[in-house]
Amino acid sequence: MMMKSIMVHAGADAAFESRLQAGLDLARRFNGHMTLVLPRPTQDYVAFDMFGGAHFIAEAFDAAETERGKLCARTDAHLKSEDVPWDWQIFDGTTSDALINAARLADILVMSLDEAGAPGAARAWVSDVVTASRTPVLAVPASTKRISWDRAMVAYDGGFEAANALRAALPLLQAALHVRIAEVETVPEEFPVTDAATYLSRHGVRAEIAVAAKGDHSVEERLLNEVNAWRPDLLVMGAYGHGRWRETLFGGVTRFMLGELGIPVLLAH
């Protein structure tokens, strides 16, 4: 199992550099092809008047198109020295819709966990995309300089989402030097954490198991403790529908864990 079709969310934001570097690291590791997906949100250039009419602001759109052209030119100039094949795809529509559509035939989509000047927007896009797409998302903090293939942690609870994330992350786990499966809550007897380790072993991945009693802590707090203690370079997690996703994965302690610790996270639904 390899990751040959690697898509990267392209944009003029400050976090694009970290996404681009992650895409390059993946393309080099798996001898893959990188596609830069550039959303073109045409709805941003529509103004509404007090009578309910809508007007397309052509001047603003043209100016934005010029800036997008400059971004493509700068990026192309940089990538010519990287020895990685790449191309561009431009999609009209919202950022989330553009990425969901582009990712249909991708092995992985690189997005950001945070973005300069737009607090919370990047995580909302990740939430929308990963729960509407069948393509795994590698969400990287803006501070990411490179993808490390050293230590990878899998958060496992026996659910479909965790299992899907585990399978989606298999190429990354095969590349890692050390893999740990962290169980925070009691896993259903029919899908114990040992099954996850057995699955990985059949694909040549030797993983250690860490069982953490939940105790009086929330799942997020306990997982945060596990991450702090083991210090993985990559976290693999399942995504759980919009309600639980927005409340849990992108709220409270977990927001701190994903955003502040600087850990790339592979997410699948």
C-alpha positions in Angstrom: 0.0 0.0 0.0 1.4 3.3 -1.1 0.4 6.9 -1.3 0.9 7.9 -5.0 -1.7 10.6 -5.5 -1.1 13.3 -2.9 -3.2 16.4 -2.9 -2.3 19.6 -1.1 -4.6 22.5 -0.3 -3.0 25.5 -2.0 -3.5 29.1 -0.9 -1.8 32.4 -0.2 -2.1 32.0 3.6 1.0 31.7 5.8 0.3 28.0 6.6 0.6 27.0 2.9 4.4 26.6 3.3 3.9 23.8 5.9 1.3 22.0 3.7 3.6 22.2 0.7 6.5 20.8 2.6 4.3 18.0 4.0 3.2 17.2 0.4 6.8 17.2 -0.8 7.8 14.8 2.0 5.0 12.4 1.2 5.7 12.5 -2.6 9.4 11.8 -2.0 8.8 9.0 0.5 6.3 7.2 -1.7 7.6 8.3 -5.1 4.2 9.9 -5.7 2.7 12.8 -7.6 1.6 16.0 -5.9 -1.5 17.9 -7.0 -2.0 21.4 -5.7 -5.7 22.2 -5.2 -6.5 25.9 -5.4 -10.1 26.8 -4.4 -11.6 29.7 -6.3 -14.5 30.9 -4.1 -16.6 32.9 -6.7 -19.3 33.5 -4.1 -16.8 35.9 -2.3 -17.2 38.3 -5.2 -21.0 38.6 -5.1 -22.6 41.6 -3.4 -26.2 41.9 -2.4 -28.2 45.2 -2.4 -31.0 46.3 -0.1 -33.6 45.2 -2.6 -32.4 41.6 -2.8 -30.4 41.9 -6.0 -27.0 40.3 -6.5 -24.1 41.8 -8.4 -20.9 40.2 -9.4 -17.9 42.3 -8.5 -15.8 41.7 -11.6 -12.9 44.1 -10.5 -12.4 42.2 -7.2 -12.5 38.8 -9.0 -10.0 39.9 -11.6 -7.7 41.2 -8.9 -7.9 38.0 -7.0 -7.3 36.0 -10.2 -4.1 38.1 -10.7 -3.0 37.2 -7.2 -3.8 33.5 -7.7 -1.7 33.6 -10.9 1.3 35.1 -9.0 0.9 32.4 -6.3 1.0 29.6 -9.0 4.1 31.2 -10.6 6.0 31.5 -7.3 5.1 28.0 -6.3 6.1 26.6 -9.7 9.4 28.4 -9.6 10.1 26.8 -6.2 9.0 23.3 -7.2 11.2 23.2 -10.3 14.1 22.5 -8.0 12.4 19.9 -5.8 12.5 16.9 -8.2 8.8 16.0 -7.5 6.1 15.8 -10.2 3.3 18.2 -9.6 0.3 19.8 -11.2 -2.5 22.2 -10.4 -6.3 21.8 -10.1 -8.5 24.9 -9.7 -12.0 24.4 -8.3 -14.8 27.0 -8.1 -16.8 27.1 -4.9 -16.2 27.2 -1.2 -12.9 26.0 0.2 -14.5 22.9 1.7 -16.4 22.0 -1.4 -13.4 22.5 -3.6 -11.3 20.2 -1.5 -14.0 17.5 -1.1 -14.4 17.4 -4.9 -10.7 17.3 -5.6 -10.0 14.5 -3.1 -12.3 11.9 -4.7 -9.4 10.1 -6.4 -6.6 11.1 -4.0 -4.8 8.8 -1.6 -4.3 11.6 0.9 -5.2 15.3 1.2 -2.9 17.7 3.1 -4.6 20.5 5.0 -3.8 22.8 7.9 -4.9 22.6 11.5 -4.4 26.3 12.0 -4.0 29.3 9.7 -2.6 32.8 10.3 -5.3 35.5 10.3 -8.3 33.0 10.4 -8.6 31.5 13.9 -10.7 28.3 13.7 -11.3 28.5 10.0 -8.8 25.8 9.1 -10.1 23.4 11.6 -13.6 23.9 10.4 -12.5 23.2 6.9 -10.8 20.0 8.1 -14.0 19.0 9.9 -16.1 19.5 6.8 -13.8 17.7 4.4 -12.9 14.7 6.5 -16.5 13.9 7.4 -17.8 14.4 3.9 -15.0 12.6 2.0 -13.7 9.1 1.9 -10.1 10.4 1.5 -7.9 10.6 4.6 -6.7 14.0 5.6 -3.3 14.8 6.9 -3.8 17.9 9.0 -0.5 19.7 9.8 0.1 22.7 12.1 1.4 25.8 10.5 4.7 25.3 12.3 5.4 22.0 10.6 8.8 22.0 8.9 8.9 18.4 7.8 7.1 15.0 8.2 9.0 12.7 10.6 9.0 9.0 10.0 10.1 8.2 13.5 7.3 7.8 16.1 3.6 7.3 15.2 0.7 6.9 17.7 -2.7 5.5 16.8 -5.7 6.4 19.0 -7.9 3.3 19.0 -11.4 2.7 20.5 -12.6 -0.2 18.4 -15.0 1.9 16.3 -15.4 2.0 12.5 -13.7 5.5 12.4 -10.6 4.4 14.3 -10.3 1.3 12.1 -10.7 3.3 8.9 -8.0 5.7 10.1 -5.7 2.8 11.0 -6.1 1.3 7.5 -5.7 4.7 5.8 -2.5 5.4 7.8 -0.9 2.1 7.0 1.7 3.4 4.5 2.8 6.0 7.1 2.8 3.4 9.9 4.9 1.1 7.7 7.4 4.0 7.2 7.6 4.8 11.0 10.4 3.4 13.2 8.2 3.1 16.3 4.4 2.6 16.4 2.2 2.7 19.5 -1.5 2.0 19.7 -3.1 4.0 22.5 -6.4 2.7 24.0 -8.1 5.3 26.2 -11.5 3.8 26.8 -12.7 0.2 27.0 -12.8 -1.3 23.6 -15.7 -3.6 22.7 -14.8 -7.2 23.3 -15.3 -8.2 19.7 -12.9 -5.5 18.5 -10.1 -5.4 21.1 -7.0 -3.3 20.7 -5.0 -6.5 20.2 -6.9 -6.9 16.9 -5.5 -3.6 15.7 -2.0 -4.8 16.6 -2.5 -8.1 14.8 -3.8 -6.3 11.7 -0.6 -4.1 11.6 1.7 -7.1 12.2 0.2 -8.8 9.1 1.4 -5.7 7.2 4.9 -5.8 8.7 4.3 -3.2 11.4 5.4 -4.1 14.9 3.3 -2.0 17.3 3.3 -1.7 21.0 0.0 -1.4 22.9 -0.6 1.2 25.7 -3.8 0.8 27.7 -4.7 3.9 29.6 -7.5 3.8 32.2 -9.9 6.7 31.7 -10.4 7.3 35.4 -11.9 10.7 36.3 -10.4 12.3 33.1 -12.2 13.0 29.8 -11.1 11.0 26.8 -9.4 14.2 25.4 -7.4 14.7 28.6 -6.3 11.1 28.8 -5.2 11.1 25.2 -3.4 14.4 25.7 -1.5 12.8 28.6 -0.5 9.8 26.4 0.7 12.2 23.7 2.7 14.3 26.2 4.3 11.2 27.7 5.3 9.4 24.5 5.8 12.5 22.2 4.8 11.0 18.8 5.6 12.8 15.6 2.3 11.7 14.1 -1.1 11.0 15.6 -3.7 8.8 13.8 -7.4 9.3 14.8 -10.9 8.6 13.6 -13.3 11.4 12.9 -16.8 11.1 14.3 -19.6 12.9 12.5 -20.3 16.7 12.7 -21.7 17.0 16.2 -19.2 14.9 18.1 -16.4 16.1 15.8 -16.9 19.8 16.4 -17.6 19.4 20.1 -14.9 16.9 21.0 -12.1 16.7 18.4 -12.0 20.5 17.9 -12.9 21.6 21.3 -11.3 22.1 24.7 -8.2 20.1 25.5 -8.0 18.4 22.1 -7.8 21.7 20.3 -4.8 22.5 22.5 -3.3 19.1 21.8 -3.7 19.3 18.0 -2.9 23.0 17.7 -0.3 23.7 20.3 1.9 20.6 20.4 2.7 20.9 16.7 1.8 17.3 15.8 0.5 16.3 12.3 -2.7 14.3 12.6 -4.0 11.8 10.1 -7.8 11.7 10.2 -10.3 9.4 8.5 -14.0 8.9 8.8 
